[in-house]
Amino acid sequence: MLPKDVAPHIDWEALTQLPDSFVDHDLSWRHSDLLFRAPLAGQNVFIYLLVEHQSSADRLMPFRMLRYVTRVWDKYLIEHPSAKALPVVFPLVVYHGARGWTAPTTVRELIDAPLEVIDALGDHVPGFRFALDDLTRTDLHALRERALSPAVLVTFVLLQTALGNPRIAQEFTRLATQVPGLGDLSVEDMLAFLTYIRAVGDSAPDALQHAAEQLGPAIQEAYMTTQEQLINRGRAQGRTEGRAEGRTEGRAEGRAEGRAESLVELLTVKFGTVNPEQHARIREASSSTLTTWMSRIFDADTIENVLN
């Protein structure tokens, strides 16, 4: 995604992920961000990556990204109080909504004024633009042309296809035959994939377990590890019976109950407890609502941020 005249000059071997997030708290359920630093021509440059987890494009994203970039600069100046210049920050949005990106990618497009007025103002109107990686317009063949690592390739495919997909377990199995090296990924990577599939997909638990078994010992081990984490935490909360009931239902109603229990389990693993009122809301929620809540769980700071 970087300009071709820039990318070869970055020292990718020295790329470092920084432990910072710049997303607004009230938007953390739909935005995930990562900040990277790497040397370029003797100076550090920053690559700011934001993943948009919403089904439709955010029209105000150019303004939000500009604000996040200025926060990167603010932090840089705090850490380098004698600095007289700002580092390069390359902003990149990865989008995987239901439809292709149709919103603006520049701040200039957001200004509410006639075009002739904006043109007359020239540089007084910010022209900030972020780079956009629209996964909704990118198929598996195009992704493989990028020569991505197996982990990144699978991450992109799951972002494209997992949400609300009742056949994601079978598709994940097929994907393993198309992506060389998938079976050699670390247990941590596989845990991330399987947890994401369980949380946002619509496959029955037994279908996902069967898929894990078909994918070999490493993936099966990762899946069983995930299951044990959820089951052990659930037992500590005294909810084993409800979870087992959700797993055994095979019809549409049973799948909804199972997904509700899965959501409770994931919330419990991440936040430690689910109170009776929250449990009741989850149990009474529709399938579409459960899907929305599950898509928020990985970025939320509290249970209420997931359920509101």
N, C-alpha and C positions, 0 to 999 in steps of 0.2 A: 504493500500500500504506500510505501514511501516513494518519493520521486526517484527515478532511475539514476539521476546524477548525484543523489545523496546516499542512497542505501549502500553502495560498495565502499564508501569511505568511513562507515561506522564500524567501530571495533566490536563486532557482535560477540566475540569471546569474552569481552568484559561487560556484557549486558548484565545489569543488576536490577532486581525488583526491589522497590522501596516499600516499607510497611506503612503506607499512607493511603487515606481515602479522603476525597474532597467533595463527595456527593452530599446534597442537602439531606438532612435527616428524614424529612417527610417524603422524600423520593427514593429512599434506600430500598424499598420493596420492589422497585422496578428498574433501578440502575445499579450495576456493579462496575467498579472501576479499579484499575491497576495502573501504577506509575512505575516506569522503568527509566534507568539512567545508563548512558553509554558514551564513551569517548568519540569525538569527531573532530579531526584536525586540531588536536591539542586542547579542545574544550569539551565539557560535558554537555550533552543534549538530553532532553527528557522526551519520552514517548508516553503520552497519556491515553490509555485505552479505556473506553467505556462500553459496556454491553447493555443494550436496551432490551429489557424483558417484557415489553408491553406489546399487545397484539396489533396496535396501530401506531403509526409514526407520531412522534411528539413534535408539534409545530414549533414549539419554543426551544427545541434542542440547540440551535446555534447560540442563543443567549445563555442557556445553561452551561454549554461547553466553554464559552468565553469566560463565564464566571468561575468555572472550575480551573481553567488555565491561569486566571489571575490569582487564584488561591495557591497554585503551585509556585507562582512567582513570589507571593507573599511569604510563603514558608522558606523559599530560597533566600530571600533578603533577611529574614530573621536569623537564619543559620549563617549568612555571610554579610554581617552588618557593614562591612567596608566596601561591598560591591558597588560599582558604578554603572553596571550594565546588567541586562537580563539574559538568561540562557534561552536557547531555542527550546520550545515545547511543541511537539508535533501531536495534534489532537486527532484521535481516530475513534469512530463510533462503529460498533458491530451490531447489526440489527437482524432479528430473526422473527419478525411478526407474522401475522396471518397473510398480509398482502405486502407488496413491494413498498419501499420508502417513497412517499409522495410529498413529504414536508420539506421546507427550506433547509439548505445546508450552509447558508450564510446569514450573518446578522443583517446585512443590507436588505435582504428579502423581507425582513420582519418590520422594517420601518414603515409606518403608516403615513405615507405622503405620496403625491403623484411622482411618477418616474422622472419627469423633467426636473422636479424640485430636488430629488435625490441626486440626479446627475449634476445639477448646478452646484450642489453643496460639495461634491467631489470627495476628497479625503476626510472631510469633516464628518462624514457618515462612515462608521466602522465597516470594513469589508471582510471581517473575520470569517473564515470558512474552515469547517472541520472535514477531514477525510471520512468517507462512508464505505463500509464493507457490508453491502446488502445481501445477506445470505439467502433471502427469499428468491433472488435472481441468479443463484449459483447452484448448479447441480453437482452430484458426486464427481463426475468426470472433470468438471472445472476445478473442483477442490483438489483433486489428485494432480492436476497440472501444476499446482502451486508447490509441489514437492514438500508438503507439510510433514511433520513428524506424525506417527500413528496417533499419539495422544491428542494432538491439536486437530487432526482430521476427524477423529471420532467425536471430539467435543463439538465441532462445527455441525456435523451431521445430526447429533442429538439435539442441538439447539434448533435445527431446522425441523426435525420430525417428531420429537418425543412428546410434546405437550398434547395431552388428551388423546393420544394414539392408542387404540386397543390392540394393535399388532406390533407395538414397538419391541416386544421381547423377541418375536420371530425375526423382525427386521434387524435387530442388533446381532442375532445369530448369523444372518446372511452377511452382514457387514464384516464380520470377523473373517470370512472367507475371501473378502475383497481387499482387505487392508493388511498387507504383509507386516509382521511384527506386532500385531495387536495382542497375541497371546503372550508376548514377552514383556508386556507393560508391568509396572510395579503394582503391588497389591493396593497401594494408596490411590493410584490412578483408577483401578478397577472399582474400588469402593466408591469413588466419586461418580463414575459412570452409572453404576448400579443403583446408588442412592438417588441420583437424579431421575433415572428411569422409573424407579419405584414411586417417587414423589409426584412427578408430573405426567407420567404415562397412564394409560387406562388398561394395561394388561392385568389379567388375573394373577395373583401371587404364584400359583402353581405353574403358569406359563413362563414367568420369569425364572423360576427355579429350574424348570426344564431347559430353558435356554442356557443358563449358567452351566448345567451339567454337560450340554452339548459342546460348549466352548473350551473344554479342557480343564485340567486340574487347577491351574493358577486362577482362572476366572471363577471356577466353582468354589475354591477356597475363599476368594474375595467375597463372593455372594454369601457364603455361610457365615463369614465373619460379620458381615453387615447384619444378617438375620440374628445372630447371637447378641450383638450389641442392642438391637431393638427389643428382643425377647427378654434379655436380662433386665434392662431398664424397665420394661413393662411389668415384669414380675415384681420388681421392687415397688411399683405403684399399685399392685393388686389388680391388674387388668388382663390377666392371661386368658380368662374365659372369653371376654369380648373379642380379643384379637384372634383367638382360634376360630370363633364363630365367623368372623369376617373372612378368614382364609378359606373356610369350607363352602361358602356360598358360591355357586357357579352362575346363577342367573343374574339379570341386570340389577335387581334389587340387592342381591348378595354382593355384587361387585361394588355397588355404592357404599354398602356398609363396610366392606373391606377397605375401601379407600378412606372412609372416615376414620377407621381404626388406624390405618397407616399414617394418616395425618396426625392423629393424637400421638402415635408412637414417635414420629419424627420431632414433633414439638417437645415431647418429653425428653428425647435424647439431647436436643439443643438447649432447652430452657429449664429442664429439671422437673417441672410439674405443670399440670393442666387442671385448673379449678373446675368444680361442678358446672358452673354457669357456662364456661367456655366449652366444656365437653358436650353439654346439651346443644349449644349452637352448632357445633360440628356435626353431631348426630342428626340434627334436623335439616342440615344444609342440602341444597340440590347438588347434583353431580357437577354442573357448570361452576357453581360457587366453590365446591371443593377443589376443582381444577385451578381456579384463580388463586385460592389460598395456598395451594401447594407450590405454585410458581413463585410465591413471595418468600417462602420459608428460608431460603438460603441466604438472603440479604437482610432479613428483618432483625432488629435488635430486641424486640419483645414479641410476645404472643399477640398482644393487641395490634401491633403493626401488621401482623399476618391476617388477622380476622376483621380488621376495619377497612 
